[in-house]
Amino acid sequence: MKHWIFLAFLFLGLFSQAQNMNNDTLGEIITRKSDTLKGISGNWQFVYKETPMLCITDAENNRMRIIAPITESSNLDKDLLLDSMTANFHSALDVKYAISNGILWSAYVHPLKELTTEQVESAISQVYLAAKTFGTTFSSTELLFGASALEEQKEEPKKEIIKKENTRKF
């Protein structure tokens, strides 16, 4: 009997934590977090800390994305592209750098229904930080996952140059 009671509480706990995010709730969160907001439900344009952002949903297919433009992709050289791809693995965390329609974006993509309020708030912050730190730390938070490959890449060529210069002197 104790096992059944335990299982009943376990299942109730699982169901009570299930999320059911929708455009109405998402719109309320964005309204609360943004400086300015325009658009229609499921397609919002807003400004967060002076950074323009878009939130686009597809409720029928359970998808949502929050994006911020960073620069035209034609402005990117090979090193910036490589650094942004490395950051997608180490420091961008839940946000990724992506190119679409000739623009580099900071992008957060997630199933809509499963989102929590905290995840939406974190997503807005991470999209903002990833856009602002592009070209420097390429990070969406202060947390880095694993070793900082960006620092390793930037230090390695300097060591090679020093070694080459040293061998020329001798």
Kinemage of the C-alpha trace (Angstrom):
@kinemage 1
@onewidth
@group {chain A} dominant
@subgroup {mainchain}
@vectorlist {calphas} color= white
{ca met a 1} P 0.000 0.000 0.000
{ca lys a 2} L 2.865 2.397 0.818
{ca his a 3} L 4.306 1.790 -2.645
{ca trp a 4} L 1.030 2.771 -4.316
{ca ile a 5} L 0.791 5.970 -2.305
{ca phe a 6} L 4.407 6.799 -3.167
{ca leu a 7} L 3.762 6.153 -6.876
{ca ala a 8} L 0.604 8.261 -6.795
{ca phe a 9} L 2.511 11.224 -5.322
{ca leu a 10} L 5.322 10.698 -7.817
{ca phe a 11} L 2.942 10.797 -10.784
{ca leu a 12} L 1.103 13.829 -9.386
{ca gly a 13} L 4.439 15.586 -9.007
{ca leu a 14} L 5.381 14.819 -12.599
{ca phe a 15} L 2.075 16.044 -13.964
{ca ser a 16} L 2.060 19.175 -11.837
{ca gln a 17} L 5.466 20.150 -13.252
{ca ala a 18} L 4.394 19.638 -16.871
{ca gln a 19} L 4.370 22.943 -18.712
{ca asn a 20} L 1.794 24.273 -21.079
{ca met a 21} L 3.280 27.488 -22.427
{ca asn a 22} L 1.182 29.227 -25.041
{ca asn a 23} L 1.266 32.493 -26.977
{ca asp a 24} L -0.838 34.341 -24.392
{ca thr a 25} L 1.508 33.506 -21.505
{ca leu a 26} L 4.592 34.044 -23.647
{ca gly a 27} L 3.245 37.440 -24.702
{ca glu a 28} L 2.734 38.410 -21.051
{ca ile a 29} L 6.333 37.475 -20.193
{ca ile a 30} L 7.749 39.402 -23.154
{ca thr a 31} L 5.578 42.421 -22.283
{ca arg a 32} L 6.915 42.364 -18.724
{ca lys a 33} L 10.595 41.975 -19.768
{ca ser a 34} L 10.763 44.280 -22.792
{ca asp a 35} L 11.305 48.023 -23.068
{ca thr a 36} L 9.005 48.308 -26.093
{ca leu a 37} L 6.810 45.783 -27.858
{ca lys a 38} L 4.873 45.578 -31.103
{ca gly a 39} L 3.506 42.866 -33.349
{ca ile a 40} L 0.832 40.245 -33.007
{ca ser a 41} L 0.522 37.110 -30.919
{ca gly a 42} L 3.161 34.645 -32.061
{ca asn a 43} L 5.178 37.280 -33.914
{ca trp a 44} L 6.522 39.925 -31.569
{ca gln a 45} L 9.165 42.582 -32.184
{ca phe a 46} L 10.563 44.012 -28.982
{ca val a 47} L 13.512 45.849 -27.496
{ca tyr a 48} L 15.356 44.522 -24.462
{ca lys a 49} L 18.103 46.708 -22.989
{ca glu a 50} L 18.342 48.667 -26.252
{ca thr a 51} L 18.708 45.433 -28.292
{ca pro a 52} L 16.046 44.676 -30.921
{ca met a 53} L 14.655 41.152 -30.741
{ca leu a 54} L 12.037 38.988 -32.379
{ca cys a 55} L 10.013 36.169 -30.879
{ca ile a 56} L 8.324 33.903 -33.384
{ca thr a 57} L 6.164 30.921 -32.509
{ca asp a 58} L 4.528 28.102 -34.405
{ca ala a 59} L 2.024 26.729 -31.890
{ca glu a 60} L 0.767 24.084 -34.333
{ca asn a 61} L 4.255 22.557 -34.566
{ca asn a 62} L 5.212 23.367 -30.951
{ca arg a 63} L 8.173 25.638 -31.807
{ca met a 64} L 9.398 28.972 -30.534
{ca arg a 65} L 12.453 31.111 -31.190
{ca ile a 66} L 13.796 34.336 -29.781
{ca ile a 67} L 16.400 36.019 -31.981
{ca ala a 68} L 18.469 39.208 -32.086
{ca pro a 69} L 20.318 40.491 -35.160
{ca ile a 70} L 24.059 41.028 -34.709
{ca thr a 71} L 25.536 41.995 -38.090
{ca glu a 72} L 25.361 41.267 -41.792
{ca ser a 73} L 27.030 37.967 -42.548
{ca ser a 74} L 29.149 39.688 -45.212
{ca asn a 75} L 30.959 41.472 -42.343
{ca leu a 76} L 32.246 38.168 -40.953
{ca asp a 77} L 35.724 36.921 -41.682
{ca lys a 78} L 36.912 33.333 -41.295
{ca asp a 79} L 38.187 33.923 -37.727
{ca leu a 80} L 34.871 35.377 -36.512
{ca leu a 81} L 32.969 32.490 -38.060
{ca leu a 82} L 35.292 29.973 -36.434
{ca asp a 83} L 35.066 31.749 -33.066
{ca ser a 84} L 31.269 31.810 -33.212
{ca met a 85} L 31.101 28.102 -34.050
{ca thr a 86} L 33.464 27.340 -31.168
{ca ala a 87} L 31.326 29.497 -28.883
{ca asn a 88} L 28.255 27.470 -29.882
{ca phe a 89} L 29.984 24.538 -28.202
{ca his a 90} L 31.572 26.236 -25.170
{ca ser a 91} L 30.173 29.603 -24.165
{ca ala a 92} L 26.902 30.360 -25.964
{ca leu a 93} L 25.113 27.649 -23.917
{ca asp a 94} L 21.362 27.679 -24.707
{ca val a 95} L 21.778 30.313 -27.423
{ca lys a 96} L 23.482 29.704 -30.745
{ca tyr a 97} L 24.986 31.947 -33.375
{ca ala a 98} L 23.266 31.339 -36.717
{ca ile a 99} L 23.100 32.896 -40.176
{ca ser a 100} L 19.831 33.380 -42.061
{ca asn a 101} L 18.952 35.730 -44.909
{ca gly a 102} L 22.395 37.340 -44.832
{ca ile a 103} L 22.216 38.220 -41.116
{ca leu a 104} L 24.124 36.754 -38.173
{ca trp a 105} L 21.688 36.147 -35.310
{ca ser a 106} L 21.828 35.218 -31.670
{ca ala a 107} L 19.107 32.556 -31.506
{ca tyr a 108} L 17.275 30.576 -28.831
{ca val a 109} L 15.064 27.772 -30.189
{ca his a 110} L 12.851 25.583 -28.003
{ca pro a 111} L 9.581 23.614 -28.025
{ca leu a 112} L 6.844 26.076 -27.063
{ca lys a 113} L 4.606 24.000 -24.769
{ca glu a 114} L 7.481 22.715 -22.620
{ca leu a 115} L 8.855 26.189 -21.809
{ca thr a 116} L 8.727 27.549 -18.286
{ca thr a 117} L 8.540 31.222 -17.357
{ca glu a 118} L 12.101 30.996 -16.022
{ca gln a 119} L 13.354 29.525 -19.314
{ca val a 120} L 11.758 32.343 -21.329
{ca glu a 121} L 13.291 34.983 -19.054
{ca ser a 122} L 16.674 33.246 -19.265
{ca ala a 123} L 16.355 32.953 -23.049
{ca ile a 124} L 15.780 36.692 -23.446
{ca ser a 125} L 18.797 37.438 -21.266
{ca gln a 126} L 21.011 34.913 -23.061
{ca val a 127} L 20.039 36.152 -26.538
{ca tyr a 128} L 20.861 39.686 -25.408
{ca leu a 129} L 24.233 38.731 -23.866
{ca ala a 130} L 25.304 36.580 -26.819
{ca ala a 131} L 24.550 39.474 -29.183
{ca lys a 132} L 26.401 41.986 -26.995
{ca thr a 133} L 29.474 39.799 -26.429
{ca phe a 134} L 29.867 38.733 -30.059
{ca gly a 135} L 33.444 39.437 -31.093
{ca thr a 136} L 34.760 39.456 -27.517
{ca thr a 137} L 33.806 36.647 -25.108
{ca phe a 138} L 31.045 35.151 -27.319
{ca ser a 139} L 29.103 34.207 -24.185
{ca ser a 140} L 25.444 34.132 -23.204
{ca thr a 141} L 26.141 33.892 -19.457
{ca glu a 142} L 29.131 33.987 -17.157
{ca leu a 143} L 29.202 30.184 -17.204
{ca leu a 144} L 31.513 28.417 -19.658
{ca phe a 145} L 30.866 24.772 -20.452
{ca gly a 146} L 34.190 22.961 -20.576
{ca ala a 147} L 37.510 24.562 -21.447
{ca ser a 148} L 37.562 27.911 -23.169
{ca ala a 149} L 38.626 26.934 -26.654
{ca leu a 150} L 38.479 30.539 -27.769
{ca glu a 151} L 41.296 31.471 -25.405
{ca glu a 152} L 43.281 28.398 -26.442
{ca gln a 153} L 42.936 29.321 -30.131
{ca lys a 154} L 44.030 32.894 -29.578
{ca glu a 155} L 47.046 31.889 -27.477
{ca glu a 156} L 48.273 29.138 -29.795
{ca pro a 157} L 49.172 31.291 -32.819
{ca lys a 158} L 51.042 33.739 -30.578
{ca lys a 159} L 53.194 30.882 -29.281
{ca glu a 160} L 53.926 29.771 -32.856
{ca ile a 161} L 54.938 33.288 -33.888
{ca ile a 162} L 57.247 33.591 -30.897
{ca lys a 163} L 58.860 30.240 -31.693
{ca lys a 164} L 59.436 31.245 -35.329
{ca glu a 165} L 60.917 34.585 -34.314
{ca asn a 166} L 63.183 32.888 -31.782
{ca thr a 167} L 64.521 30.434 -34.343
{ca arg a 168} L 65.297 33.243 -36.793
{ca lys a 169} L 67.407 35.016 -34.172
{ca phe a 170} L 69.569 31.945 -33.597
